[in-house]
């Protein structure tokens, strides 16, 4: 198995400055490589510059600028160029598929927050002072940085990444050959129905409440964002108050993100511990949270008819606050590690299908919380019905696969 470990770094003041300079120089390399590709394509020859061409120039770039680009690991700079190359590959793939292209953009210093070292021992070293009781990671050009290692690392460390979040620094270890920790079988199976009123409902009828972390901090976050909006968006040099306002907004968003991730991990762990097989809806969150298309008013040129955009915006906000996609990804990873089976099924009409007679109709869903079949009269909680249908569909999928 492949697993990632994230640990908080505790750099000294001098190391923190060096880490900032490392991000700045890798950002400059990324933007310079992007500019070279843009200029080459705009030329009359329409030349294509690829990763191999830019990687071959690194030796001359480091020799020309030894004080900045020459300080850092050669491999980490190659990883930054690969990052740009992947962005262009994704751009061309979207163009061929007829999707919104999204041409790669230049990165601001505040939006380039990660440097990757592709191999442990090449420009970096995990547990660089094994004789010391304190775990440290060594980075070329920075030194041995103290790590707050709160749990043991298993497997073989493959890549090391350094990430900045606000005013904190983290090291992310991608480890291979991590042994699975299988849990004893329970003999229980469950289907889960994701929702907004309840975060999820199991086929056993249990509801898990939706904590709504974004809504809980909405007032504080709104005040901080309004204060930030009083400063100019585009300026060459931010004032001290401007930087403090931006840090406060970022701090609040970071707190909400960590609360949501903690809730997802704990909920997924409970499900994996209690059930051998877990079925869930295959949800397309990106499509579900799209804004409704505008409706032109034929009687009023340039005008538009009401399309429910305000109500849809509130629903989209609730869906994104719940974080279904992140939770289902965490659930799949934990299930794989514990030797459990997770089965995604088609989500269409799971809350409109009667589990007793199989009748499918929009009228079966009386309200958001109540289900009542118009044929056989079966009545139950709508989320519970959805979870039951998910489990039934998972059984059919599993039998077909077997």
PEVENGI-V231910 format. One record per residue. N is the residue number from 1. NEAR is the number of other C-alpha atoms within 12 Angstrom. Layout:
<<N	NEAR> <N	NEAR>>
This chain:
<<1	20> <2	23> <3	26> <4	25> <5	29> <6	25> <7	31> <8	27> <9	32> <10	26> <11	30> <12	17> <13	12> <14	16> <15	24> <16	26> <17	18> <18	24> <19	38> <20	31> <21	25> <22	37> <23	37> <24	27> <25	36> <26	40> <27	34> <28	26> <29	41> <30	40> <31	26> <32	24> <33	37> <34	33> <35	21> <36	25> <37	29> <38	22> <39	17> <40	17> <41	16> <42	14> <43	13> <44	9> <45	10> <46	12> <47	15> <48	21> <49	27> <50	25> <51	28> <52	16> <53	19> <54	29> <55	27> <56	17> <57	23> <58	31> <59	20> <60	15> <61	25> <62	22> <63	16> <64	14> <65	16> <66	17> <67	15> <68	24> <69	31> <70	25> <71	27> <72	38> <73	35> <74	34> <75	29> <76	41> <77	42> <78	34> <79	32> <80	39> <81	37> <82	28> <83	28> <84	35> <85	28> <86	19> <87	24> <88	27> <89	20> <90	20> <91	21> <92	19> <93	17> <94	17> <95	15> <96	12> <97	11> <98	11> <99	13> <100	13> <101	18> <102	16> <103	22> <104	24> <105	22> <106	23> <107	24> <108	19> <109	21> <110	20> <111	20> <112	30> <113	30> <114	33> <115	43> <116	38> <117	38> <118	30> <119	27> <120	29> <121	22> <122	23> <123	32> <124	36> <125	31> <126	38> <127	29> <128	24> <129	18> <130	14> <131	9> <132	13> <133	13> <134	19> <135	28> <136	29> <137	39> <138	33> <139	38> <140	31> <141	30> <142	30> <143	26> <144	31> <145	37> <146	30> <147	31> <148	23> <149	25> <150	13> <151	12> <152	16> <153	26> <154	21> <155	19> <156	22> <157	28> <158	29> <159	31> <160	37> <161	38> <162	40> <163	28> <164	32> <165	26> <166	24> <167	25> <168	22> <169	31> <170	32> <171	41> <172	32> <173	37> <174	30> <175	27> <176	20> <177	17> <178	21> <179	18> <180	20> <181	18> <182	18> <183	21> <184	15> <185	17> <186	17> <187	15> <188	22> <189	31> <190	39> <191	41> <192	49> <193	45> <194	39> <195	36> <196	28> <197	23> <198	28> <199	33> <200	37> <201	38> <202	38> <203	34> <204	27> <205	22> <206	22> <207	24> <208	28> <209	20> <210	27> <211	27> <212	26> <213	33> <214	28> <215	22> <216	19> <217	23> <218	20> <219	14> <220	20> <221	27> <222	19> <223	17> <224	25> <225	24> <226	17> <227	21> <228	24> <229	16> <230	14> <231	21> <232	17> <233	13> <234	10> <235	10> <236	8> <237	12> <238	16> <239	14> <240	11> <241	16> <242	23> <243	22> <244	20> <245	25> <246	29> <247	24> <248	25> <249	27> <250	24> <251	23> <252	28> <253	27> <254	23> <255	21> <256	27> <257	24> <258	18> <259	23> <260	31> <261	27> <262	20> <263	28> <264	34> <265	25> <266	19> <267	30> <268	34> <269	27> <270	19> <271	39> <272	37> <273	30> <274	24> <275	31> <276	28> <277	34> <278	45> <279	44> <280	43> <281	37> <282	25> <283	26> <284	21> <285	26> <286	14> <287	12> <288	21> <289	23> <290	18> <291	19> <292	19> <293	13> <294	14> <295	17> <296	14> <297	13> <298	10> <299	10> <300	10> <301	10> <302	11> <303	12> <304	16> <305	17> <306	15> <307	16> <308	16> <309	19> <310	13> <311	15> <312	19> <313	18> <314	18> <315	23> <316	24> <317	24> <318	28> <319	33> <320	30> <321	35> <322	36> <323	39> <324	38> <325	25> <326	25> <327	31> <328	37> <329	22> <330	28> <331	38> <332	29> <333	26> <334	34> <335	32> <336	29> <337	25> <338	29> <339	26> <340	34> <341	33> <342	38> <343	33> <344	30> <345	30> <346	24> <347	29> <348	20> <349	28> <350	39> <351	42> <352	40> <353	38> <354	36> <355	34> <356	21> <357	19> <358	24> <359	24> <360	24> <361	21> <362	20> <363	21> <364	34> <365	30> <366	21> <367	17> <368	23> <369	23> <370	21> <371	31> <372	31> <373	29> <374	22> <375	18> <376	17> <377	19> <378	24> <379	26> <380	29> <381	33> <382	39> <383	40> <384	38> <385	41> <386	45> <387	42> <388	38> <389	41> <390	43> <391	37> <392	34> <393	33> <394	33> <395	26> <396	18> <397	18> <398	19> <399	11> <400	9> <401	9> <402	7>>
